[in-house]
């Protein structure tokens, strides 16, 4: 019997997809002046993708932890901590309607995605439509759970 190699969906593949989505959204938002309703959805979509990036990191780090490579796992978490922190900051700016400040956060994110080459936009509005509503709903549910 031959060895089975898992070539399916891995944390690294999901992370690369999320990175690509973030890079495309940041590029699209950079061409706009201000945040219209679609731009607001894109910003919320960015929050979800940044969180998903960190989730894939946590999944990979847990695998290193299970093998007792704690230092390697912690280095991985530290290297990618920016995604979790940026997601939280952007979410707070969105929930407090500080749209002008989001631009500054986006500028700070650009170096994280500089290695991704975008020759054409592969995501369209179907990807982020309704993301702002979902983000606000999630925030409200979390607030209810705290009570």
N, C-alpha and C positions, 0 to 999 in steps of 0.2 A: 504494500500500500504506500502511495507517495505522500509526501508532506503537503498539507494544505496551507497555502499562503493567503493571508487575508489582504486582498487588494481593494477592499470596499472603502466605506466612508471612515476616515480617520480624523482625529482631532486636528492634525496638521492640515488636512485638506479643507476641513470646515473653517479653520482659522484663515487660510488663504482666501477662501470665498468671502469671508467677512471683511478681510483686509481690502479686497478688491471692491466690495460694495462701499466701504467707507471712502476709499480713494475716489471713486466715481462721484459719490455724493458731494464730497468736499470740492471736487473740481467743478461740478455743476453750480454749487452754491457760490463759488468764487466768481462766476460770471454774472451773478445777479446783483442788483443793488437793493438790499433790504430783504425782508422776509414776507413774502405773500403766503397765502394758505398752503400752497404746495411746498414752498421753502420751509415752512414750519413743520410740515409732515416729514420733510427730508431731515431736518435737525433731530426730530424724535426718532426717526429711523436710524440715524447715526448713533444715538444713545443705545438702542437695542443691539446694534452690531458691535459696538465697543464692549458691551457687557458679554456678548457671545464670544468675543475674542478672549476675554479673560476667563470665561468658563472653559474654553478649550485648553488654556494654559493650566488651569487648575486640574483638569483631567489628566494632562500629560505629567504634571508635577506629582499627582497622586500615584501615578505608575512608578515614578522614580522613588517616591517615599516607600512604596511597597517593596522595592528592591533594596531598601536601606541606603539609598543615595540621597540623603537629606540635604547635603550641601548643594548638589546639582539641582534638586527640586526647588530649594529656596532661591538659588540664583536665577532660575527660570521665572519664578514668581516675581522677583525683584525687577528683572529685565522688562517684564510686561505689565507691571503694576500701573503704568501710565494709562492703560486702557480703562481700567476700573475707575481710577481717579477722575479721568476726563469724562467718563460717562456720568458719574455723580455730579460733577460741576455743571455740565451741560444740562442735565435734567433739572437741577435747581434753577438755573437761569430760565429754562423753558417754563417751569411751573410758576415762576414769579414774573413772567412776561418781560424779562430783561433781554430782549432780542438783540439789541446793539452790542451787548457784552458777549454774545455767542460768537460774533465775528472774531473777537480776540482769541477765544478758545480754539476756533477753527484754525487760525493762523499758527497757534502753538502746536497743533496736531500735524501740520504739513510735513515736518521732517520725519515723522513716524511712517509716513506713506511714500516717501521720496523714492524708494526702490521699486515701486509699482509703476510700470509703464502703461499708460492708457492711450491707445491709438484710436479706440472707438468706445463709445458708451454702450454697455451691454445691458444696463438696468434701465427700466422705464418707470413711469409713475405707478404702475401696478405694484411695484416693490414697496413703495413707501406710503401709498394712499391709506389714510386712516391711522397712521402711526402716532400722530399727536393725540388723537382721541384715546388710543390704546394706552399711551404713556400716562395720560391724566387719569384714566380709569385705574391703572395699576397703582398709581400714587394714592388715589383715594382708598383703594382696597387695603393698602399697607397702613394707611392712617387709621382706618377702621379697626384693623387687627391690633393696633397699639392700644386702643381704648379698652 
